[in-house]
Amino acid sequence: MILDYIPVILVIVVASAFGGIVVLSSKIFGPQRPTKIKLMSYESGKDPVGTTHERISIKYYLVAMLFIIFDIEVIYVYPWAVQFKKLFNEYGIFAFLPMFVFLIVLELGYLYVYRKGGLKWD
């Protein structure tokens, strides 16, 4: 049984070795001319101002959660919708019920973001 996993283990070892060799070779053979400006952190063309320990608004997390909800919806609903006619002919209403439950859970996520004001862009 362990012989079945040898190709997978071999691919992981070769990929890890290749990644390590590429990173190491860029460190060894790449130009090394660090300056104060090159070592400074860079964010959207602005000079860094303030500390890294500032509080972040809850709106940031709400927008991130909204993005994840949209992302999950597209990843699961689109392929299901493409195959729905075939699934409905094969399984009947039982092809719709699990997706209906999934859509209800997604709608609860939308309602949470709406109640917290994540859809207000002011």
N, C-alpha and C positions, 0 to 999 in steps of 0.2 A: 504494500500500500504506500509506503514512503517513496518508492520508486516513481510513483505518479507525480510527486511534487518536485522532483529533481529539476525538470525544465523551468518551473516557476522560480525556484530558488536560484537557479543559474541566471535567469533574466534579472532578478533583483540584484544579485551580486555584480553582474556586468554593468548594469545601469548605475549602481552606486559607485563602482570603481571609475566609470567614465565621468560621472559628475564630479567626483573628487579630483580626478586628474585634470579636468578642465579648470576647476577653480584654483588648484595648486599651480598649474602652469601659468595662469594669468597673474598670479602673485609673484612668481619667479621671474617671468620674462616680460611682464608689463612695465611701463614707465612708472617710476616712483618719485614724483615731485610734489609732495604735499606742501601746501601753503596755508596760511591762516584762513583765507577766503575759501579755498577748496574744502577745508575741514569743517567749515561752518554749515549748520543745517540749513536746508533750503525748502521753502514752502510757498508754492504758487507765485514765485517771483518777488516775494516780500522778505525783508529782513526779519528774523525772528525777534519778537517783542514779548516781554513778560517771561513768566516761568512755565514749565511744563506741568505744573500742579494746579492749574486753574480749573475751576468747575465748568463742566460742559452742560449746556442746556438740555433739558429733557426732550426738547423738540428734535434734537439730533437723533436720539434713540428711537423716537416715534417714526421719523422718516425712514430710518434703517429698517424698522419692523415692517413698515408699509411696503418697502421695496421687497423684503423677503416674502411677504404675503403675495404680492403680485408675481414674483418669480415662481413660487411654488404653484400658484394657480396655473400659470402658463405651462409649466413643466408637466403637470398631471392632467389638466383638463383638455388641452389641445390634442394629444394623442388619443385620449379616450373619445373625444368628439369625432375624430376622424374615423374611428372604428365602431362608432355607436350603432350604426344600422346593422352591421354584422353581429355585434354582441347582442342587440335586441332580438334579432331573429333566432339566435342560438339560446339565449338565457331568459328572454322575456323581460319582465319588470325588474328582475334581480340584477340586470345589467345597469340599472339606473339607481337603485337604492344606495349602494355604497358611495357612489359619486354625490348623491343628494346629501348624505351625511357629511361628506368631505366639504361640500359647498356651504353647508350650515356652519361648520367649524370656521371656515374662511370668513363667512359673514360676521361671525362673532369677533374675529380679529379686526375687521373693518369697523365694526361698531365701537370697539374699544379705542381704536385710533381716533375715530370721529369724536367720541366723548372727551378724549384728552386734548382735542384741538389740533391734532396732527394734520388735518386737511386745510387748516387756515394758513395761508401763505402771506402773512403780513409782517 
